[in-house]
Amino acid sequence: MNDAREIYAGLRADLRAVADLIQPNERVLDLGCGDGTLLRCLMDTRHIIGRGVELSEAGVLACVRQGVTVRQGDLNLELRDYPDKSFDTVILSYTLPYLNDPAFIIKDMLRVGRRAIVSFPNWGYWRSRLSLLLTGRMPRAPIDPQPWDSAPRARPLTVGDFTDLCARHKFRIASQICLQGAQRVPVRFDTNLRATTAIFELH
């Protein structure tokens, strides 16, 4: 159990916030699961039944080494193989900016799971806005050093953009967590300015 607590403590702040939303013994599907660290942590601390989908071969191999069940493939193709409500929670962590059709994926997440948890870096953060104003160059995501032209290329979005998307497609926002670095910030009128990361629970 000490090892599990250490793994939890070592998670990125946004992943800890996601983990806190997961109940014991849930069936969890993690899309774009990377090296499987979040799923491994949830398996050890929440005793979930976890599955992952990951595109990169390196990520898949890392998952296998951690004992995480994973499928390699594109989210658009892999999700359609799962029956309705086969999971309690479907997670999409930091993958949203790289999707060609995010609304389609979220709809499929809510078909496959009883709820969806989506997290992403917020380009609406005040430092990102100031950087664009002062330099005239596209800012990097608040907690991601990747240049704009590196592959895979992210499409910048803000908390405001995502809430608009949810309203247009009638995704119900059950809860929202916003972080500035590792610290939680209150959800209020200026959240889009203050948050570096946003986590939404959708039903």
QUIPE-V312800 format. One record per backbone hydrogen bond with DSSP energy under -0.5 kcal/mol. CO is the residue of the C=O (numbers start at 1). NH is the residue of the N-H. E is the energy in kcal/mol with one decimal. If there is no record, write none. Layout:
CO|NH|E / CO|NH|E
This chain:
1|5|-2.5 / 2|6|-2.2 / 3|7|-2.4 / 4|8|-2.5 / 5|9|-2.7 / 6|10|-1.7 / 7|11|-0.5 / 8|11|-1.3 / 12|16|-2.2 / 13|17|-1.9 / 14|18|-2.0 / 15|19|-2.8 / 16|20|-2.0 / 17|21|-0.5 / 18|21|-1.5 / 19|22|-1.4 / 23|26|-1.3 / 26|28|-0.6 / 26|49|-2.7 / 27|88|-2.0 / 27|89|-2.0 / 28|51|-2.2 / 29|31|-0.6 / 29|91|-3.1 / 30|33|-0.6 / 30|53|-2.3 / 31|93|-0.7 / 33|36|-2.1 / 36|40|-2.7 / 37|41|-2.3 / 38|42|-2.6 / 39|43|-2.6 / 40|44|-1.9 / 41|45|-2.6 / 42|46|-2.2 / 42|47|-0.7 / 42|48|-1.1 / 46|25|-2.4 / 48|50|-0.7 / 49|28|-2.6 / 51|30|-2.7 / 52|71|-2.3 / 53|32|-2.4 / 53|33|-1.6 / 54|73|-1.2 / 56|60|-2.0 / 57|61|-2.5 / 58|62|-2.1 / 59|63|-2.4 / 60|64|-2.4 / 61|65|-2.1 / 62|66|-1.2 / 63|68|-2.8 / 64|67|-1.4 / 69|52|-1.8 / 71|54|-2.4 / 71|73|-0.5 / 74|77|-0.8 / 74|78|-2.9 / 75|79|-2.1 / 78|81|-1.3 / 79|82|-1.7 / 83|86|-1.1 / 87|114|-1.2 / 88|115|-0.8 / 89|29|-2.3 / 90|117|-2.5 / 91|31|-3.2 / 92|94|-0.7 / 92|119|-2.3 / 95|98|-1.9 / 96|99|-1.8 / 97|155|-2.3 / 101|105|-1.7 / 102|106|-2.6 / 103|107|-2.4 / 104|108|-1.9 / 105|109|-2.5 / 106|110|-2.3 / 107|111|-1.0 / 108|112|-2.7 / 109|113|-2.7 / 111|85|-2.8 / 112|86|-1.1 / 112|87|-1.9 / 115|90|-1.9 / 116|202|-3.5 / 117|92|-2.9 / 118|200|-3.2 / 119|94|-1.9 / 119|96|-0.5 / 120|198|-2.4 / 121|123|-0.7 / 122|125|-1.4 / 125|128|-0.7 / 125|129|-2.0 / 126|130|-2.5 / 127|131|-2.4 / 128|132|-2.0 / 129|133|-2.2 / 130|134|-2.8 / 131|135|-2.5 / 132|136|-1.9 / 141|144|-1.7 / 147|150|-1.4 / 154|156|-0.6 / 157|123|-2.3 / 158|162|-2.2 / 159|163|-2.3 / 160|164|-2.0 / 161|165|-2.1 / 162|166|-2.5 / 163|167|-2.0 / 164|168|-2.5 / 165|169|-2.0 / 166|170|-0.6 / 166|171|-2.3 / 167|170|-0.6 / 170|172|-0.6 / 171|173|-0.5 / 172|174|-0.8 / 172|203|-2.6 / 175|201|-2.6 / 177|199|-2.8 / 178|185|-2.6 / 179|181|-0.5 / 179|196|-2.8 / 179|197|-1.9 / 180|182|-0.6 / 180|183|-1.7 / 183|180|-3.4 / 185|178|-0.5 / 186|188|-0.9 / 188|191|-1.7 / 190|193|-1.0 / 190|194|-1.4 / 191|195|-2.3 / 193|126|-2.9 / 196|122|-2.4 / 197|179|-2.6 / 198|120|-2.0 / 199|177|-2.9 / 200|118|-2.7 / 200|202|-0.6 / 201|174|-2.7 / 201|175|-1.3 / 202|116|-2.5
